[in-house]
């Protein structure tokens, strides 16, 4: 997972929007971050990845810290990079997931959604792997920033 995270287009200095734009370009698919009031929905995920035919949507809790947003988004990116997904747009609880989409994103037709993955708990291997990937990606971003700082110090040092 660390090797996979290191292959991602991590910008220096860190900027989540630039990272998402770089990742979208690398994948050849637009990725849209959508701040959402997921806390208002009982038992709902604090993050959600929706795949559609031509783009990906990552929903994250609107009323949380920048660090938590970074963690949520990296978790959903983990699902992308690790190849997680479902064959059908919705899982076993299709009615609940369609209702969630309609409530959180009323402008999006649930029929356009090809896959839904939510960050709710870590009971499944995919959820644990995505959370581990998020942590590793955060470490890789810090590592790239530190390496850049060291190189800048060496290259720009006065003699």
N, C-alpha and C positions, 0 to 999 in steps of 0.2 A: 504494500500500500504506500509506503514511503517513496518508493521509486515512481509509482504512478502519480503521486502528489507533486513530486519534483518535476515531472514532465508538463505540468500545467503552467499556463502563461501568467505567472504571478508578477504583478507590477511592483516596482520600487520607485517611490515609496508606496506602501500599501494603500489601495483605494478599492473598495468593494465594487463600485460601479465600473471602474476600469477593468478589474478582474473579470467581471461578468461579461463585459463587451469582448475582452480577449478570448474568454472561454467560448462564447457564442461564435466568434469568428473561427476558432480552432475546430469547433464541432460542425460548423456550417449551418447552424440553426439559431435563430434569435432566442434569447432568454430574457424574460421580463420578470423583474422583482416587483411584487405587489404587496405593499404594507396593508395588513388586514386586521380587523378587530376579531381575532379568533378566540380571545378570552371570553367573549360574550356568549360563545357556544359551549354549553356544558359538555364535557368529555371530548371536546374537539382537539385536533392537533394544534401545536403552536407553529407548525410549518407544514406545507403541503406542496408537492410537486405534481403538476398536471402536464401531461404531454398531449399535444394536439398535432395535427398533420404537419404544420409548418413552423411550429414554435413550441417553446416550453415556458411554463409559468411557475415561478416559485413564490408562494405566499408565505409571509412571515408575520409574526405578531407585531402590531404597530406600536403598542405601548410598552416596549421593553428597551433595554440598554443596547447601544451599538455592538457591544461584545456579544450579547445574546443573539442579536440579528445575524452577526457573523457566524456564530455557532449553528444557528438554524439553517442558514443558506448553505454553509459548508456540508451539513448533514444531507440536504437535498441533492447537492452536487455529488456527494458520495454515492447516492443511489444512481445518478446518471453515469458516473465514471465506472462504477462497479457493474453496470449492466442490469440493474434491478428493474423490474417492471412487471406488468401483468398482461396476459393475453387479451383480456377484455378490459373495457374502460373502467369497470367497477368490479369490486370483489364480491364476496359472499353477501355482504350487507349493502347491496346495490341501492335500495331505497334510501338508507341513511346517507350514503355517500352522494347520491344525486341531490338530496335535500341540503346537504352541506354545501355543495357547489352552488345551488340556487340561492342559498342564504348569504354565503360569503361573496360570491361573484354573480349577482343576478344578471349582468349583461352578457354572460357567457352561456351559451347553449350547452348543457351537459352532453348532448349527443356529439359534439365536436371533440370531446375529451377521449383520448385513446387509452390513457393509463392514469391512475391516481395512486400516489404514495404519500402517506402522512406520517408526521413525526409525533407519535402519541406515546408509545412505550417501547421497551426494548426486549419484548418477549420473543421476537423472531430473530433468526440469524441475520436476515437482511437489515433489520433495524439496528442490531448491535454492530454489524459491519459498517453501516453508514455512519453511525456515531463515532466509531473508531476512526474511520476515514476523515471525518470532520476534525477530530482532534489532531490527526497527523497532518492534515492540510494546514491547520493553524500553525503547527510547529514548522512546517516547510516554508510558510510565508514569513515567519520570524527569522528562519535560517537564511533565506534569500536576502532579507533586509540587512541582517548582520554581515553577510558576506559582502554585500555592496558597500556597507560602511567601512569595512576593513580595507577593501580595494581602493575606495575613495581616499582613505587616509594614507595609503601607500603611494598612490599615484599623485596626490596633490600635496604631499609633504614638502615643506620648504627645506632646502639644503643649506 
